């Protein structure tokens, strides 16, 4: 029985190595569209479960860890911007405000599944146009939920957080370690 990380995220891989080096990476190829009736507050856990289930069907004897992170402001999920223009919009929207980062985690083995999510409030400093442009010039925002990486240059934007820092990075590692230990005993 092995451990499979259903994510290509280098940040999640790095964090999972704090628990174990004994895992393989097999990114889940799933449709990440959300059911219309699903609350934005439940989207991360829904997608984490979907990713874990998809990879678990191919590896039923292994434990699969799926995870997803959403950045929510004004009841709206901010995905990955993909373009500098969209990143600018996101930075302006987050500037001087508090938003919520929710990371969902799911562990699956065969038909068994355990999942949870963590919620962290992040407050940005008010950002000047120069700060926004300088941050976008790093190219860091393009592939990050909400358009920023708190573990990189995005740290310069953050005034405070209330919750689990590692959840904002992409994997609430302490809670994941405990869930994994519990799941392995089942």
N, CA, C and O atoms as a DFTB+ gen file, in Angstrom:
744 C
 N C O
     1  1       0.845      -1.179       0.000
     2  2       0.000       0.000       0.000
     3  2       0.885       1.234       0.000
     4  3       1.738       1.402       0.871
     5  1       0.670       2.098      -0.991
     6  2       1.456       3.310      -1.098
     7  2       0.599       4.546      -0.929
     8  3      -0.612       4.465      -0.728
     9  1       1.246       5.677      -1.014
    10  2       0.564       6.964      -0.930
    11  2       0.738       7.669      -2.262
    12  3       1.844       7.739      -2.797
    13  1      -0.364       8.193      -2.796
    14  2      -0.349       8.881      -4.079
    15  2      -0.906      10.283      -3.878
    16  3      -1.989      10.455      -3.319
    17  1      -0.170      11.271      -4.329
    18  2      -0.628      12.652      -4.299
    19  2      -1.280      12.952      -5.641
    20  3      -0.623      12.908      -6.681
    21  1      -2.568      13.257      -5.617
    22  2      -3.322      13.513      -6.848
    23  2      -3.224      14.985      -7.229
    24  3      -4.237      15.641      -7.475
    25  1      -2.014      15.491      -7.275
    26  2      -1.792      16.910      -7.576
    27  2      -0.405      17.098      -8.163
    28  3       0.558      16.467      -7.727
    29  1      -0.312      17.973      -9.155
    30  2       0.994      18.304      -9.736
    31  2       1.630      19.498      -9.034
    32  3       2.743      19.896      -9.378
    33  1       0.940      20.071      -8.060
    34  2       1.432      21.271      -7.385
    35  2       2.765      21.028      -6.682
    36  3       2.852      20.181      -5.793
    37  1       3.797      21.762      -7.073
    38  2       5.081      21.604      -6.385
    39  2       4.999      22.009      -4.908
    40  3       5.734      21.479      -4.075
    41  1       4.102      22.949      -4.589
    42  2       3.938      23.371      -3.195
    43  2       3.364      22.231      -2.356
    44  3       3.826      21.993      -1.240
    45  1       2.376      21.535      -2.877
    46  2       1.793      20.409      -2.126
    47  2       2.811      19.278      -1.976
    48  3       2.882      18.633      -0.930
    49  1       3.589      19.044      -3.017
    50  2       4.619      18.009      -2.932
    51  2       5.629      18.351      -1.842
    52  3       6.000      17.492      -1.041
    53  1       6.068      19.593      -1.814
    54  2       7.036      20.029      -0.815
    55  2       6.463      19.893       0.602
    56  3       7.157      19.443       1.514
    57  1       5.216      20.277       0.779
    58  2       4.603      20.176       2.107
    59  2       4.392      18.723       2.513
    60  3       4.615      18.368       3.670
    61  1       3.963      17.876       1.574
    62  2       3.749      16.469       1.901
    63  2       5.056      15.802       2.322
    64  3       5.043      14.863       3.117
    65  1       6.172      16.276       1.801
    66  2       7.478      15.726       2.200
    67  2       7.796      15.984       3.678
    68  3       8.695      15.352       4.233
    69  1       7.076      16.898       4.312
    70  2       7.238      17.088       5.754
    71  2       6.658      15.899       6.533
    72  3       7.051      15.643       7.671
    73  1       5.728      15.184       5.912
    74  2       5.150      13.980       6.525
    75  2       5.927      12.742       6.094
    76  3       6.311      11.918       6.923
    77  1       6.154      12.622       4.788
    78  2       6.822      11.438       4.244
    79  2       7.417      11.746       2.879
    80  3       6.910      12.591       2.141
    81  1       8.489      11.056       2.558
    82  2       9.053      11.111       1.207
    83  2       8.560       9.944       0.371
    84  3       8.859       9.841      -0.818
    85  1       7.800       9.066       1.011
    86  2       7.345       7.833       0.380
    87  2       5.971       8.033      -0.277
    88  3       4.957       7.543       0.220
    89  1       5.958       8.755      -1.393
    90  2       4.722       8.941      -2.152
    91  2       5.079       9.160      -3.616
    92  3       6.205       9.517      -3.962
    93  1       4.087       8.935      -4.454
    94  2       4.255       9.231      -5.873
    95  2       3.229      10.291      -6.255
    96  3       2.224      10.477      -5.568
    97  1       3.491      10.971      -7.340
    98  2       2.605      12.016      -7.831
    99  2       1.873      11.498      -9.062
   100  3       2.488      11.044     -10.026
   101  1       0.554      11.575      -9.007
   102  2      -0.285      11.188     -10.136
   103  2      -1.424      12.200     -10.204
   104  3      -2.476      11.991      -9.600
   105  1      -1.224      13.291     -10.932
   106  2      -2.242      14.346     -10.964
   107  2      -3.590      13.846     -11.475
   108  3      -3.668      13.079     -12.434
   109  1      -4.638      14.300     -10.811
   110  2      -5.998      13.933     -11.211
   111  2      -6.408      14.763     -12.420
   112  3      -6.228      15.981     -12.444
   113  1      -6.958      14.094     -13.414
   114  2      -7.491      14.780     -14.585
   115  2      -9.011      14.765     -14.453
   116  3      -9.677      13.839     -14.917
   117  1      -9.551      15.805     -13.814
   118  2     -10.992      15.871     -13.595
   119  2     -11.535      17.206     -14.082
   120  3     -10.816      18.203     -14.166
   121  1     -12.812      17.194     -14.399
   122  2     -13.513      18.427     -14.745
   123  2     -13.721      19.192     -13.435
   124  3     -14.358      18.683     -12.512
   125  1     -13.189      20.405     -13.354
   126  2     -13.275      21.176     -12.117
   127  2     -14.460      22.131     -12.080
   128  3     -14.517      23.028     -11.239
   129  1     -15.406      21.936     -12.995
   130  2     -16.602      22.772     -12.920
   131  2     -17.429      22.339     -11.711
   132  3     -17.406      21.179     -11.302
   133  1     -18.149      23.290     -11.162
   134  2     -18.886      23.059      -9.921
   135  2     -20.384      22.969     -10.196
   136  3     -20.897      23.668     -11.070
   137  1     -21.088      22.111      -9.456
   138  2     -22.545      22.070      -9.593
   139  2     -23.138      23.428      -9.196
   140  3     -22.679      24.032      -8.226
   141  1     -24.126      23.909      -9.910
   142  2     -24.686      25.242      -9.643
   143  2     -25.186      25.423      -8.204
   144  3     -25.097      26.526      -7.663
   145  1     -25.698      24.385      -7.587
   146  2     -26.262      24.507      -6.238
   147  2     -25.201      24.439      -5.137
   148  3     -25.508      24.669      -3.967
   149  1     -23.959      24.125      -5.504
   150  2     -22.903      23.979      -4.504
   151  2     -22.476      25.347      -3.968
   152  3     -22.203      26.267      -4.739
   153  1     -22.422      25.470      -2.654
   154  2     -21.958      26.700      -2.022
   155  2     -20.467      26.886      -2.310
   156  3     -19.714      25.913      -2.340
   157  1     -20.042      28.133      -2.522
   158  2     -18.620      28.394      -2.759
   159  2     -17.784      27.940      -1.560
   160  3     -16.613      27.594      -1.713
   161  1     -18.387      27.944      -0.371
   162  2     -17.676      27.513       0.834
   163  2     -17.373      26.014       0.837
   164  3     -16.522      25.562       1.602
   165  1     -18.050      25.245       0.002
   166  2     -17.842      23.794      -0.054
   167  2     -17.106      23.339      -1.308
   168  3     -16.877      22.145      -1.497
   169  1     -16.739      24.275      -2.155
   170  2     -16.132      23.931      -3.445
   171  2     -14.793      23.225      -3.295
   172  3     -14.541      22.246      -3.997
   173  1     -13.931      23.693      -2.404
   174  2     -12.594      23.100      -2.264
   175  2     -12.680      21.640      -1.826
   176  3     -11.984      20.784      -2.373
   177  1     -13.521      21.358      -0.853
   178  2     -13.647      19.973      -0.388
   179  2     -14.299      19.102      -1.470
   180  3     -13.908      17.949      -1.654
   181  1     -15.273      19.636      -2.172
   182  2     -15.914      18.911      -3.269
   183  2     -14.865      18.503      -4.317
   184  3     -14.820      17.350      -4.746
   185  1     -14.028      19.463      -4.719
   186  2     -13.012      19.170      -5.740
   187  2     -11.921      18.245      -5.216
   188  3     -11.417      17.407      -5.963
   189  1     -11.551      18.381      -3.953
   190  2     -10.561      17.472      -3.365
   191  2     -11.087      16.039      -3.394
   192  3     -10.354      15.112      -3.739
   193  1     -12.349      15.861      -3.033
   194  2     -12.968      14.521      -3.052
   195  2     -13.030      13.971      -4.485
   196  3     -12.772      12.791      -4.722
   197  1     -13.372      14.835      -5.416
   198  2     -13.473      14.419      -6.820
   199  2     -12.109      13.960      -7.343
   200  3     -12.015      12.948      -8.039
   201  1     -11.059      14.704      -7.007
   202  2      -9.703      14.348      -7.445
   203  2      -9.238      13.047      -6.798
   204  3      -8.685      12.179      -7.473
   205  1      -9.461      12.912      -5.501
   206  2      -9.039      11.687      -4.806
   207  2      -9.783      10.470      -5.357
   208  3      -9.182       9.418      -5.568
   209  1     -11.077      10.611      -5.587
   210  2     -11.873       9.492      -6.105
   211  2     -11.417       9.087      -7.500
   212  3     -11.347       7.897      -7.807
   213  1     -11.108      10.061      -8.346
   214  2     -10.686       9.762      -9.717
   215  2      -9.395       8.956      -9.734
   216  3      -9.295       7.967     -10.460
   217  1      -8.415       9.359      -8.952
   218  2      -7.139       8.642      -8.936
   219  2      -7.269       7.323      -8.184
   220  3      -6.625       6.337      -8.542
   221  1      -8.094       7.301      -7.151
   222  2      -8.289       6.074      -6.374
   223  2      -8.910       4.956      -7.218
   224  3      -8.642       3.777      -6.989
   225  1      -9.732       5.330      -8.183
   226  2     -10.337       4.299      -9.033
   227  2      -9.274       3.562      -9.846
   228  3      -9.455       2.395     -10.193
   229  1      -8.165       4.241     -10.150
   230  2      -7.063       3.613     -10.889
   231  2      -6.085       2.885      -9.964
   232  3      -5.358       1.993     -10.402
   233  1      -6.072       3.267      -8.684
   234  2      -5.147       2.688      -7.699
   235  2      -5.920       2.310      -6.420
   236  3      -5.693       2.911      -5.370
   237  1      -6.822       1.331      -6.496
   238  2      -7.711       1.041      -5.366
   239  2      -7.013       0.502      -4.109
   240  3      -7.598       0.530      -3.026
   241  1      -5.791       0.020      -4.237
   242  2      -5.088      -0.520      -3.074
   243  2      -4.191       0.501      -2.381
   244  3      -3.561       0.192      -1.369
   245  1      -4.132       1.705      -2.918
   246  2      -3.274       2.747      -2.366
   247  2      -4.114       3.845      -1.729
   248  3      -5.302       3.981      -2.020
   249  1      -3.490       4.619      -0.868
   250  2      -4.144       5.804      -0.306
   251  2      -3.847       6.966      -1.240
   252  3      -2.696       7.226      -1.589
   253  1      -4.899       7.652      -1.633
   254  2      -4.775       8.787      -2.542
   255  2      -5.143      10.058      -1.785
   256  3      -6.168      10.116      -1.105
   257  1      -4.293      11.072      -1.911
   258  2      -4.543      12.362      -1.285
   259  2      -4.887      13.366      -2.375
   260  3      -4.067      13.669      -3.242
   261  1      -6.113      13.877      -2.317
   262  2      -6.547      14.924      -3.232
   263  2      -6.703      16.222      -2.461
   264  3      -7.078      16.206      -1.288
   265  1      -6.421      17.336      -3.101
   266  2      -6.535      18.625      -2.424
   267  2      -6.905      19.703      -3.433
   268  3      -6.581      19.613      -4.617
   269  1      -7.595      20.727      -2.931
   270  2      -7.932      21.866      -3.770
   271  2      -8.028      23.098      -2.884
   272  3      -8.463      23.015      -1.735
   273  1      -7.625      24.228      -3.417
   274  2      -7.663      25.482      -2.665
   275  2      -8.487      26.505      -3.430
   276  3      -8.306      26.704      -4.631
   277  1      -9.400      27.149      -2.707
   278  2     -10.183      28.231      -3.294
   279  2      -9.927      29.520      -2.523
   280  3      -9.725      29.512      -1.309
   281  1      -9.941      30.617      -3.253
   282  2      -9.834      31.948      -2.671
   283  2     -11.180      32.615      -2.916
   284  3     -11.643      32.728      -4.051
   285  1     -11.800      33.057      -1.813
   286  2     -13.167      33.575      -1.905
   287  2     -13.231      34.999      -1.362
   288  3     -12.760      35.289      -0.263
   289  1     -13.821      35.868      -2.158
   290  2     -14.099      37.237      -1.710
   291  2     -15.490      37.609      -2.224
   292  3     -15.819      37.368      -3.386
   293  1     -16.295      38.192      -1.351
   294  2     -17.660      38.598      -1.708
   295  2     -18.453      37.434      -2.311
   296  3     -19.160      37.605      -3.304
   297  1     -18.330      36.264      -1.709
   298  2     -19.053      35.048      -2.134
   299  2     -18.710      34.627      -3.564
   300  3     -19.508      33.968      -4.231
   301  1     -17.520      35.011      -4.028
   302  2     -17.066      34.661      -5.372
   303  2     -15.706      33.983      -5.278
   304  3     -14.825      34.443      -4.551
   305  1     -15.538      32.892      -6.013
   306  2     -14.251      32.203      -6.061
   307  2     -13.364      32.890      -7.096
   308  3     -13.760      33.098      -8.243
   309  1     -12.157      33.235      -6.658
   310  2     -11.155      33.771      -7.580
   311  2     -10.240      32.618      -7.974
   312  3      -9.486      32.114      -7.142
   313  1     -10.297      32.205      -9.206
   314  2      -9.459      31.103      -9.669
   315  2      -8.053      31.568      -9.998
   316  3      -7.570      32.563      -9.458
   317  1      -7.413      30.847     -10.881
   318  2      -6.074      31.234     -11.355
   319  2      -6.269      32.257     -12.464
   320  3      -7.052      32.034     -13.387
   321  1      -5.563      33.375     -12.377
   322  2      -5.837      34.429     -13.350
   323  2      -5.455      34.086     -14.781
   324  3      -6.203      34.401     -15.707
   325  1      -4.314      33.450     -14.981
   326  2      -3.910      33.071     -16.329
   327  2      -3.348      34.199     -17.173
   328  3      -2.457      33.961     -17.989
   329  1      -3.839      35.420     -17.004
   330  2      -3.327      36.561     -17.779
   331  2      -2.962      37.698     -16.821
   332  3      -3.518      37.791     -15.726
   333  1      -2.038      38.553     -17.229
   334  2      -1.694      39.707     -16.394
   335  2      -2.898      40.628     -16.140
   336  3      -3.034      41.193     -15.055
   337  1      -3.751      40.769     -17.126
   338  2      -4.922      41.640     -16.967
   339  2      -5.859      41.101     -15.888
   340  3      -6.363      41.854     -15.055
   341  1      -6.080      39.814     -15.914
   342  2      -6.955      39.199     -14.898
   343  2      -6.278      39.264     -13.530
   344  3      -6.954      39.478     -12.524
   345  1      -4.966      39.087     -13.472
   346  2      -4.235      39.186     -12.204
   347  2      -4.365      40.598     -11.624
   348  3      -4.527      40.760     -10.414
   349  1      -4.295      41.612     -12.482
   350  2      -4.470      42.999     -12.020
   351  2      -5.847      43.182     -11.402
   352  3      -5.974      43.782     -10.334
   353  1      -6.882      42.667     -12.068
   354  2      -8.252      42.764     -11.539
   355  2      -8.335      42.130     -10.152
   356  3      -8.929      42.694      -9.233
   357  1      -7.731      40.949     -10.018
   358  2      -7.769      40.253      -8.735
   359  2      -7.046      41.043      -7.647
   360  3      -7.546      41.169      -6.529
   361  1      -5.872      41.573      -7.976
   362  2      -5.109      42.334      -6.980
   363  2      -5.884      43.567      -6.525
   364  3      -5.892      43.898      -5.339
   365  1      -6.535      44.243      -7.468
   366  2      -7.340      45.416      -7.103
   367  2      -8.511      45.010      -6.212
   368  3      -8.879      45.731      -5.284
   369  1      -9.077      43.873      -6.501
   370  2     -10.227      43.395      -5.708
   371  2      -9.804      42.994      -4.294
   372  3     -10.553      43.202      -3.340
   373  1      -8.618      42.427      -4.160
   374  2      -8.128      41.977      -2.851
   375  2      -7.493      43.105      -2.037
   376  3      -7.402      43.007      -0.814
   377  1      -7.063      44.158      -2.694
   378  2      -6.353      45.263      -2.054
   379  2      -7.127      45.844      -0.872
   380  3      -8.273      46.272      -1.010
   381  1      -6.468      45.848       0.307
   382  2      -7.042      46.444       1.496
   383  2      -8.200      45.681       2.110
   384  3      -8.873      46.197       3.003
   385  1      -8.445      44.465       1.649
   386  2      -9.608      43.698       2.113
   387  2      -9.194      42.339       2.681
   388  3      -8.078      41.859       2.480
   389  1     -10.131      41.759       3.384
   390  2      -9.962      40.399       3.907
   391  2     -10.729      39.437       3.013
   392  3     -11.879      39.688       2.653
   393  1     -10.086      38.343       2.665
   394  2     -10.730      37.281       1.897
   395  2     -10.505      35.965       2.627
   396  3      -9.750      35.903       3.597
   397  1     -11.156      34.931       2.158
   398  2     -11.059      33.623       2.794
   399  2     -10.422      32.627       1.841
   400  3     -10.785      32.547       0.667
   401  1      -9.467      31.870       2.365
   402  2      -8.839      30.796       1.601
   403  2      -9.295      29.481       2.241
   404  3      -9.100      29.255       3.436
   405  1      -9.895      28.635       1.435
   406  2     -10.347      27.327       1.919
   407  2      -9.596      26.253       1.159
   408  3      -9.583      26.239      -0.072
   409  1      -8.970      25.351       1.907
   410  2      -8.314      24.206       1.290
   411  2      -9.034      22.942       1.737
   412  3      -9.181      22.671       2.928
   413  1      -9.473      22.188       0.755
   414  2     -10.105      20.898       1.005
   415  2      -9.086      19.794       0.806
   416  3      -8.235      19.866      -0.081
   417  1      -9.183      18.771       1.642
   418  2      -8.293      17.612       1.559
   419  2      -9.154      16.365       1.614
   420  3     -10.078      16.274       2.422
   421  1      -8.851      15.411       0.758
   422  2      -9.560      14.130       0.765
   423  2      -8.557      12.995       0.685
   424  3      -7.608      13.036      -0.098
   425  1      -8.781      11.989       1.504
   426  2      -7.994      10.755       1.477
   427  2      -8.928       9.643       1.035
   428  3     -10.017       9.477       1.585
   429  1      -8.495       8.883       0.038
   430  2      -9.335       7.810      -0.484
   431  2      -8.528       6.533      -0.636
   432  3      -7.347       6.554      -0.981
   433  1      -9.198       5.422      -0.369
   434  2      -8.634       4.098      -0.634
   435  2      -9.801       3.208      -1.000
   436  3     -10.665       2.914      -0.174
   437  1      -9.812       2.782      -2.258
   438  2     -10.958       2.012      -2.716
   439  2     -12.216       2.857      -2.591
   440  3     -12.299       3.949      -3.155
   441  1     -13.191       2.350      -1.853
   442  2     -14.452       3.080      -1.678
   443  2     -14.475       3.901      -0.393
   444  3     -15.436       4.628      -0.136
   445  1     -13.425       3.788       0.414
   446  2     -13.357       4.557       1.662
   447  2     -12.836       5.957       1.376
   448  3     -11.950       6.153       0.544
   449  1     -13.413       6.938       2.092
   450  2     -12.931       8.301       1.921
   451  2     -13.114       9.080       3.223
   452  3     -14.112       8.941       3.930
   453  1     -12.115       9.898       3.503
   454  2     -12.133      10.820       4.633
   455  2     -11.775      12.186       4.061
   456  3     -10.792      12.320       3.332
   457  1     -12.570      13.196       4.391
   458  2     -12.247      14.525       3.870
   459  2     -12.528      15.593       4.916
   460  3     -13.316      15.399       5.842
   461  1     -11.860      16.726       4.738
   462  2     -12.050      17.874       5.613
   463  2     -11.615      19.117       4.846
   464  3     -11.058      19.024       3.752
   465  1     -11.876      20.271       5.430
   466  2     -11.386      21.512       4.843
   467  2     -11.016      22.468       5.954
   468  3     -11.538      22.394       7.067
   469  1     -10.104      23.370       5.629
   470  2      -9.704      24.413       6.572
   471  2      -9.965      25.773       5.929
   472  3      -9.899      25.934       4.710
   473  1     -10.256      26.719       6.770
   474  2     -10.580      28.056       6.314
   475  2      -9.663      29.056       7.010
   476  3      -9.528      29.038       8.234
   477  1      -9.043      29.917       6.233
   478  2      -8.121      30.918       6.761
   479  2      -8.485      32.276       6.180
   480  3      -8.673      32.415       4.972
   481  1      -8.581      33.271       7.044
   482  2      -8.833      34.630       6.570
   483  2      -7.500      35.327       6.325
   484  3      -6.602      35.291       7.166
   485  1      -7.387      35.957       5.167
   486  2      -6.163      36.657       4.773
   487  2      -6.532      38.108       4.467
   488  3      -7.464      38.379       3.709
   489  1      -5.788      39.032       5.067
   490  2      -6.014      40.450       4.817
   491  2      -4.828      41.020       4.057
   492  3      -3.677      40.853       4.462
   493  1      -5.117      41.691       2.955
   494  2      -4.089      42.362       2.164
   495  2      -3.930      43.807       2.630
   496  3      -4.892      44.440       3.067
   497  1      -2.726      44.308       2.533
   498  2      -2.502      45.740       2.674
   499  2      -3.195      46.440       1.512
   500  3      -3.416      45.820       0.472
   501  1      -3.541      47.706       1.661
   502  2      -3.966      48.461       0.478
   503  2      -2.771      48.515      -0.487
   504  3      -1.657      48.842      -0.079
   505  1      -3.003      48.199      -1.740
   506  2      -1.912      48.103      -2.709
   507  2      -1.909      49.298      -3.648
   508  3      -2.958      49.730      -4.125
   509  1      -0.727      49.826      -3.906
   510  2      -0.589      50.882      -4.897
   511  2      -0.534      50.240      -6.282
   512  3      -0.310      49.037      -6.417
   513  1      -0.738      51.051      -7.287
   514  2      -0.653      50.546      -8.663
   515  2       0.744      49.986      -8.939
   516  3       0.885      48.969      -9.618
   517  1       1.773      50.651      -8.409
   518  2       3.146      50.182      -8.604
   519  2       3.340      48.813      -7.936
   520  3       3.970      47.931      -8.519
   521  1       2.814      48.630      -6.734
   522  2       2.948      47.342      -6.048
   523  2       2.254      46.232      -6.840
   524  3       2.770      45.119      -6.952
   525  1       1.090      46.548      -7.383
   526  2       0.369      45.559      -8.197
   527  2       1.191      45.193      -9.432
   528  3       1.374      44.013      -9.732
   529  1       1.685      46.203     -10.145
   530  2       2.461      45.958     -11.365
   531  2       3.768      45.219     -11.063
   532  3       4.163      44.319     -11.804
   533  1       4.433      45.603      -9.974
   534  2       5.677      44.911      -9.589
   535  2       5.409      43.448      -9.272
   536  3       6.200      42.576      -9.633
   537  1       4.299      43.176      -8.603
   538  2       3.983      41.784      -8.270
   539  2       3.656      40.985      -9.533
   540  3       4.129      39.860      -9.694
   541  1       2.877      41.539     -10.399
   542  2       2.519      40.834     -11.635
   543  2       3.757      40.585     -12.490
   544  3       3.842      39.566     -13.175
   545  1       4.717      41.509     -12.454
   546  2       5.960      41.353     -13.220
   547  2       6.778      40.148     -12.758
   548  3       7.631      39.666     -13.503
   549  1       6.535      39.655     -11.547
   550  2       7.231      38.445     -11.074
   551  2       6.717      37.197     -11.772
   552  3       7.364      36.151     -11.728
   553  1       5.548      37.297     -12.424
   554  2       4.867      36.176     -13.077
   555  2       4.337      35.145     -12.086
   556  3       3.772      34.132     -12.496
   557  1       4.508      35.384     -10.811
   558  2       4.039      34.453      -9.783
   559  2       2.517      34.268      -9.768
   560  3       2.056      33.154      -9.520
   561  1       1.726      35.302     -10.020
   562  2       0.281      35.160      -9.853
   563  2      -0.422      34.234     -10.844
   564  3      -1.502      33.726     -10.542
   565  1       0.161      34.003     -12.012
   566  2      -0.566      33.368     -13.116
   567  2      -1.159      31.999     -12.804
   568  3      -2.258      31.687     -13.263
   569  1      -0.453      31.180     -12.037
   570  2      -0.938      29.814     -11.806
   571  2      -1.368      29.579     -10.361
   572  3      -1.378      28.442      -9.889
   573  1      -1.725      30.660      -9.657
   574  2      -2.096      30.549      -8.253
   575  2      -3.561      30.930      -8.061
   576  3      -4.027      31.919      -8.627
   577  1      -4.277      30.157      -7.272
   578  2      -5.647      30.510      -6.924
   579  2      -5.650      31.880      -6.266
   580  3      -4.857      32.145      -5.363
   581  1      -6.538      32.743      -6.719
   582  2      -6.594      34.092      -6.177
   583  2      -5.527      35.012      -6.709
   584  3      -5.515      36.199      -6.385
   585  1      -4.623      34.485      -7.523
   586  2      -3.609      35.313      -8.142
   587  2      -2.413      35.654      -7.272
   588  3      -1.678      36.591      -7.584
   589  1      -2.199      34.916      -6.184
   590  2      -1.014      35.195      -5.372
   591  2      -0.530      33.939      -4.666
   592  3      -1.296      33.008      -4.415
   593  1       0.759      33.937      -4.354
   594  2       1.365      32.868      -3.575
   595  2       1.913      33.454      -2.290
   596  3       2.873      34.224      -2.321
   597  1       1.322      33.103      -1.166
   598  2       1.737      33.672       0.126
   599  2       3.152      33.240       0.498
   600  3       3.821      33.908       1.287
   601  1       3.608      32.123      -0.071
   602  2       4.935      31.599       0.247
   603  2       6.034      32.224      -0.609
   604  3       7.214      31.919      -0.436
   605  1       5.642      33.092      -1.525
   606  2       6.615      33.740      -2.408
   607  2       6.541      35.245      -2.280
   608  3       6.407      35.787      -1.182
   609  1       6.630      35.919      -3.428
   610  2       6.555      37.381      -3.439
   611  2       5.213      37.886      -2.908
   612  3       5.118      39.016      -2.429
   613  1       4.189      37.056      -2.992
   614  2       2.876      37.431      -2.485
   615  2       2.882      37.738      -0.996
   616  3       1.980      38.411      -0.498
   617  1       3.880      37.256      -0.288
   618  2       4.003      37.552       1.143
   619  2       4.088      39.060       1.383
   620  3       3.716      39.540       2.453
   621  1       4.573      39.802       0.397
   622  2       4.714      41.254       0.536
   623  2       3.364      41.976       0.491
   624  3       3.284      43.160       0.820
   625  1       2.316      41.276       0.092
   626  2       0.982      41.868      -0.031
   627  2       0.144      41.668       1.224
   628  3      -0.830      42.388       1.444
   629  1       0.520      40.694       2.046
   630  2      -0.321      40.223       3.144
   631  2      -0.042      40.975       4.436
   632  3       1.086      41.009       4.927
   633  1      -1.096      41.576       4.972
   634  2      -0.995      42.285       6.242
   635  2      -1.111      41.327       7.421
   636  3      -0.351      41.421       8.385
   637  1      -2.086      40.386       7.335
   638  2      -2.246      39.416       8.417
   639  2      -3.059      38.219       7.926
   640  3      -3.778      38.281       6.929
   641  1      -2.909      37.128       8.679
   642  2      -3.742      35.960       8.425
   643  2      -4.320      35.491       9.751
   644  3      -3.734      35.697      10.814
   645  1      -5.470      34.863       9.663
   646  2      -6.092      34.254      10.835
   647  2      -6.453      32.828      10.435
   648  3      -7.465      32.590       9.777
   649  1      -5.611      31.890      10.843
   650  2      -5.825      30.497      10.471
   651  2      -4.509      29.824      10.147
   652  3      -3.447      30.257      10.593
   653  1      -4.590      28.763       9.369
   654  2      -3.449      27.912       9.045
   655  2      -2.696      28.455       7.817
   656  3      -3.222      28.445       6.704
   657  1      -1.477      28.920       8.030
   658  2      -0.643      29.435       6.946
   659  2      -0.497      28.396       5.830
   660  3      -0.605      28.732       4.651
   661  1      -0.254      27.142       6.202
   662  2       0.001      26.111       5.194
   663  2      -1.242      25.784       4.372
   664  3      -1.136      25.299       3.245
   665  1      -2.398      26.046       4.926
   666  2      -3.619      25.892       4.147
   667  2      -3.650      26.903       3.010
   668  3      -4.110      26.593       1.911
   669  1      -3.162      28.110       3.271
   670  2      -3.103      29.146       2.229
   671  2      -2.080      28.749       1.162
   672  3      -2.275      29.032      -0.020
   673  1      -0.998      28.098       1.574
   674  2       0.006      27.624       0.626
   675  2      -0.578      26.510      -0.253
   676  3      -0.215      26.387      -1.423
   677  1      -1.484      25.697       0.313
   678  2      -2.124      24.659      -0.489
   679  2      -2.341      23.323       0.190
   680  3      -2.971      22.440      -0.391
   681  1      -1.832      23.145       1.424
   682  2      -2.054      21.880       2.129
   683  2      -1.882      22.104       3.633
   684  3      -0.769      22.345       4.101
   685  1      -2.979      22.025       4.389
   686  2      -2.874      22.199       5.840
   687  2      -2.151      20.990       6.441
   688  3      -2.778      20.005       6.830
   689  1      -0.860      21.085       6.505
   690  2      -0.009      19.925       6.727
   691  2      -0.209      19.248       8.082
   692  3      -0.216      18.019       8.146
   693  1      -0.371      20.004       9.160
   694  2      -0.547      19.389      10.478
   695  2      -1.851      18.592      10.534
   696  3      -1.871      17.467      11.034
   697  1      -2.933      19.169      10.022
   698  2      -4.210      18.463      10.020
   699  2      -4.173      17.283       9.045
   700  3      -4.770      16.239       9.308
   701  1      -3.483      17.448       7.937
   702  2      -3.352      16.357       6.967
   703  2      -2.595      15.181       7.576
   704  3      -2.977      14.028       7.375
   705  1      -1.529      15.463       8.317
   706  2      -0.751      14.398       8.964
   707  2      -1.636      13.600       9.915
   708  3      -1.578      12.370       9.937
   709  1      -2.450      14.294      10.695
   710  2      -3.333      13.613      11.646
   711  2      -4.422      12.813      10.937
   712  3      -4.755      11.704      11.355
   713  1      -4.974      13.376       9.868
   714  2      -5.995      12.663       9.099
   715  2      -5.416      11.427       8.429
   716  3      -6.060      10.379       8.385
   717  1      -4.202      11.550       7.909
   718  2      -3.540      10.413       7.270
   719  2      -3.281       9.300       8.268
   720  3      -3.493       8.125       7.967
   721  1      -2.822       9.672       9.457
   722  2      -2.594       8.681      10.501
   723  2      -3.895       7.973      10.867
   724  3      -3.917       6.750      11.009
   725  1      -4.969       8.725      11.018
   726  2      -6.279       8.147      11.339
   727  2      -6.766       7.240      10.208
   728  3      -7.283       6.150      10.456
   729  1      -6.598       7.695       8.974
   730  2      -7.078       6.948       7.818
   731  2      -6.313       5.637       7.657
   732  3      -6.903       4.624       7.282
   733  1      -5.020       5.640       7.932
   734  2      -4.211       4.427       7.808
   735  2      -4.604       3.373       8.846
   736  3      -4.386       2.182       8.624
   737  1      -5.174       3.790       9.964
   738  2      -5.583       2.852      11.016
   739  2      -6.937       2.213      10.742
   740  3      -7.312       1.237      11.391
   741  1      -7.671       2.764       9.779
   742  2      -9.004       2.220       9.481
   743  2      -8.912       0.857       8.836
   744  3      -9.937       0.253       8.520
